[in-house]
């Protein structure tokens, strides 16, 4: 008899719904996402259940005045306080610090960062996970600007953007072209924020990342390459937010350009 198949051994190992024994922690920064939060959490819960994955969602809310925190508490009562975990902050303190705050409470060994406004659909997460497993990657990032995954995956479909006007598309393309030309980061979509990280890798990269706001995501990828971490890309379809207003303005665009230059001279 195989000793690892005994009842005592199986009790010690625990039982899992699939062969994937990892736990996936989603960090969702929110500000005025009362309408979006219930649906994105439902989609995440459905996706994780269908794929037999252990999960949790850490909601980092920056004191939203629209009742986002009350909705998060209601969701915790529905899905369980071990599944939906609200960790609010006193005010709008920036995207990068939201991830740092959320990391203090994750219990998984992989971390997924994404937007709460449906820009990032949870249906792509299983592809992230399969690509990570197939190639033992440290990071998998979603890309709007590739038609195939890297390393190659037969299930990938071309990425794209829906709901943006020509001006917004040109700004995004230009921002990525500028960063790619100046920094040569080795990924096609530096400004995206839909990613899967090994927990220790994310902790390490965040400790050396100094940028704020939207530049934070770009610097994370540049630092990852400089530190020698392996990065894969999965094409995704990005959909502009359904409820609420975009938080991207002229100040963020100027800050991005400055961020590219600062990384060029410092990394």
Secondary structure, 3 states (H helix, E strand, C coil): CCHHHCHHHHHHHCCCCCCCCCEEEEEEEECCCHHHHHHHHHHHHHHHHHCCCEEEEEEEECCCCCCHHHHHHHHHHHHCCCCEEECCCCCCCCHHHHHHHHHCCCCCCEEEECCCCCCCCHHHHHHHHHHHHHHCCCEEEEECCCCCCECCCCCCCCCEEECCCHHHHHHHHHHHHHHHHHHCCCCCCCCCCCEEEEHHHHHHHHHHCCCCCCHHHHHHHHHHHHCCCCEEEEECEEECCCCCCCCCCHHHHHHHHHHHHHHHHHC
